Amino acid sequence: MALSIKDPTVDKNLRLLASMTGESLTRAAASAIEEKLAKLEAAKAKKRVARRKAVEDFLKDRPRLKFKGGKTLKEITDELWGM
């Protein structure tokens, strides 16, 4: 599969990255993409943990209401979050 880089700045930066790392152009591009994806996944996971904590903090001071099926709101929330 071919990739055509038409932006001269991107081409220049990719070549610079490849020369600095000793990688091929393909490997340098792949490494940069993999690193960016890893950072985005880590940020996504961090946000998910923060949301989960916010919900838990909100629920811990609430009375233990029972819903249909006899489950508490926390039990339902845990199921939704896969806990």
C-alpha positions as CSV (number, residue, x, y, z in Angstrom):
1,M,0.0,0.0,0.0
2,A,1.5,3.3,-1.0
3,L,1.4,6.6,0.9
4,S,2.1,9.8,-1.0
5,I,3.2,12.7,1.2
6,K,2.5,16.0,-0.6
7,D,3.4,18.4,2.2
8,P,7.1,19.4,1.9
9,T,7.3,20.1,5.6
10,V,6.0,16.7,6.6
11,D,8.3,15.0,4.1
12,K,11.3,17.0,5.5
13,N,10.4,16.2,9.1
14,L,9.9,12.5,8.3
15,R,13.3,12.3,6.6
16,L,14.9,14.1,9.6
17,L,13.2,11.7,12.0
18,A,14.4,8.7,10.0
19,S,17.9,10.0,9.8
20,M,18.0,10.8,13.6
21,T,16.7,7.4,14.6
22,G,18.5,5.4,11.9
23,E,15.1,3.9,10.8
24,S,13.7,3.6,7.3
25,L,11.1,6.2,6.3
26,T,8.4,3.6,6.7
27,R,9.6,2.5,10.1
28,A,10.0,6.1,11.3
29,A,6.4,6.9,10.1
30,A,5.1,3.7,11.7
31,S,6.9,4.4,15.0
32,A,5.6,8.0,15.1
33,I,2.0,6.8,14.5
34,E,2.3,4.1,17.1
35,E,3.6,6.5,19.7
36,K,0.8,9.0,19.0
37,L,-1.9,6.2,19.2
38,A,-0.4,5.0,22.5
39,K,-0.6,8.5,23.9
40,L,-4.2,9.0,22.8
41,E,-5.2,5.6,24.3
42,A,-3.5,6.5,27.6
43,A,-5.3,9.8,27.7
44,K,-8.6,8.1,26.9
45,A,-8.0,5.6,29.7
46,K,-7.1,8.4,32.1
47,K,-10.4,10.2,31.3
48,R,-12.3,7.0,31.7
49,V,-10.8,6.5,35.2
50,A,-11.6,10.1,36.1
51,R,-15.2,9.7,35.0
52,R,-15.5,6.5,36.9
53,K,-14.1,8.1,40.1
54,A,-16.5,11.1,39.7
55,V,-19.5,8.7,39.5
56,E,-18.2,6.7,42.5
57,D,-17.7,9.9,44.5
58,F,-21.2,11.0,43.6
59,L,-22.8,7.7,44.5
60,K,-20.9,7.0,47.8
61,D,-22.9,9.7,49.6
62,R,-26.2,8.7,48.2
63,P,-28.7,6.3,49.9
64,R,-28.6,2.7,48.7
65,L,-31.7,2.8,46.5
66,K,-32.9,-0.5,45.2
67,F,-34.1,-0.8,41.6
68,K,-36.0,-3.4,39.7
69,G,-34.3,-6.7,40.2
70,G,-33.1,-5.7,43.7
71,K,-29.9,-4.1,42.5
72,T,-28.4,-0.9,43.9
73,L,-27.5,2.0,41.6
74,K,-23.8,1.2,42.4
75,E,-24.3,-2.4,41.3
76,I,-25.9,-1.3,38.1
77,T,-23.2,1.3,37.4
78,D,-20.5,-1.4,38.1
79,E,-22.1,-3.6,35.5
80,L,-22.2,-0.8,33.0
81,W,-18.5,-0.1,33.5
82,G,-17.6,-3.7,33.4
83,M,-16.4,-3.9,37.0
